Amino acid sequence: MGGAMSGVSVDVAAVAVVTAGGAEAVAAPPIPDRRAGWWRAWRDRFGLAEVCGTLGAVAGFAAGYAQAGSLLAAAALATIGEAIGFYGCIAAKTGSAARRATAHLGGWRRLAAGAWHAVREQLASCAVAETVDGFLIRPGCMAGAAWLLRALPGGVWIGFALGKAAADVAWYLLEASARRGGRIVGQGVITRPVRDDGQVPA
């Protein structure tokens, strides 16, 4: 009886060891940090373009305000300068990515495929956001905030910075909404069931 009990004890210990090892083997991987992933995605896609755009906006605002003394002119030039810097960088990165994605093609097929890749991956959602931002939101935010804070020391530049930040938030919300809508439409087209007219009753 004692030997049997000893054997049972050994078996229980072995089961415990195996179970513990199995638990360690199938342990769930750590949950990824969504904030870190979002930050890396934004930095890879827009980080350098945002730096170039900000430099262009500062230069345009300074030139417009110094030459004309008008906040509207300064905001308009800041918007143009930011668009040149931002989209110049976006175009360069998008063109490079399109060339890599279509390296297996040649001639006109590569040109057409590269253009479609650039539009689908980057330019379409940016164009939707820019349509509203460039003509209304951005110059309005920068000129309005600078005008409201003009009485403070350095208030014009503080207002410019706050207006630009507010316009950036609006732009990224519009861009994300357009990109999400494009993905939903694309998935709907891909997963749409094919109708078989032969099986439809008359």
N, C-alpha and C positions, 0 to 999 in steps of 0.2 A: 504493500500500500504506500509505504514511504517512497519507494522507487518510482511508482506511478505518479505520485504527487510531485516528485522532483522533476520528472519528465514534463509534466504539465507546466510547472513553473518555468522551465527552460523555454518551452514553446511559447508561453505568454510573453516572455522577455523578447524572444526572437520576433514575434509578431509586432511587439511595441517598437522594436528597432526598425523593422521593415516599414511599419506605418509612418514612423517619424521621418525616415528617409524618403518615403513616397510623398509625404506632405511637403518636404523641402524641394523635391524634384518638380512637383506640380505647382509650386508657389506662384501666385499671379505676379506678372511683371509690374513694376511701379507705374502708377498712373502718370501719363505725360502732363507736363505743365502747360495748360492751354495758353496762359498769358505769355510764356516764353515762346511758344510756337507762333502765336499771333505776331509778337514783336519781330521775330526773325523773318516771317513772311512779309511783313510791311517793310522792314529794312531792306530785304533783298529786292523788293519790287519798286519801292518808292524812295528809299533813304537818300541815295545820291541825287535823284531828281528833285527831291524837296530842298536839299542844300543849294543846288543850282538855281532853283526857282526863287528861293528866299533871297539869294544874292541879287538876282535880277530885279526882284520887287523893291529891295532897298535902294538899288541904283536908280530905278525908274522913279520912285517916290521922291528921292532927293533931287533928281534933275528937274522934275516937274514943279516941285515946290520952290526950288531956288530960282527957276527961270520965270515962272508965271505967278508965283505967290498964291496959287489957287489949289485948294484941297481936291477939287474935282479933277483938275488936270493932273495933279500928283497921283491921285488914285488910279486914273486911267493909264498913265505911264507905268505905274507899278504893276497893274494888271497885265499890260503888254510885256513888260520885262520879265515878270514871273512866268508867263506862258512860254516865252522864248527859252528861258533857262530850263523850265520843267520839261516841256515837250521835246526840246532838243535832246535832253538826256534820255527821255523815254524812247524817242525814235531810234537813237543809237543802240540802246539795249535791246529793243524789240527787233531791229534789223539783224543784230548779231544772233539773237535766239532763232529767228526765222531761217537764217543761213544754216545754222547747225541742224535745225529740224528737217531741212529739205536738201541736205548734202547728198542724198542718194538719188536725187533727180537731176535733170539737166535741161538747159534751154528754156523755152517758154513755160514748160511745165513747172520748173523750179521757181520761176518768177511769179507765176500765178499762185502756186502753193505757198510761197513765202508771203505774198501779200495777204492771202486768206488767213494764214497763221497769225500774222501781225494784227489783223483786224479782230479776229476771234479772241485771241489771248490777251490783248492789251488795249487796243485803240477804241473798240466799240463802246465799252463801259466808260472810258475816259471822255469820249465825245459826248455821250449823253449828259454826264455831269457838267462838262465844260459849257454846253449850250446855255444852261441856266446860270452857271457861276460867272462866266466871263463877262456877260452883258449886264448882269443885275446884282448878284449877291456880293461878289468880291469888291468891285469898286464902291458899291453902296456901303458895305461894312467898313472899309478902310476910311473913306471920306467922312462917313457919319461919326465913327468913333473918334477920329482926329478932330472933327469940329466940336464934338461935345466936350472933349478934354483940352481944348486949345488954351484955356485960361490957366492951366496948371503949368508949372515949370517942366519943360520937356513934354508937355501934354500932347502936342501934335504927334510926336514919335511914339509915345505910349499908346495913343489912340490907334495909330497905324499898326502897331504890333498886336493890340487886342483885336482890331478889326480883321487883320489877316488870320489870326488864330480862329476867330469865329467863322470866317469864310472857309478855312481849311476843314473845320469840323463838318460844315455843311457839304463841302465837296466830297469828302470821303464817305459820308452817308449816302449821297446820291450815287457815287461810283459803286459802292458795295451793293446798293439796291439794284442798280442796272446789271451788275455782274451776276447777282443771284437770280434775277429775272431771266437773263439769257441762259443760265444753266438749266432752269426749270423748263423753259421752252425747248431747249435742246434735248433734255431727257424725255419730254413728252413726245417729241418727234421720233426718237429712237425706239421708245417702248410702245408706240401706238399700235394696237392690234390691226392686222391686215384683214380686210373684209373679203370673205369668199362669196362672191355673188352666186356661185353655183349652189351654195347651201342655204341661201336665203329663200324662204318660201314665197311664191308668187302672191 
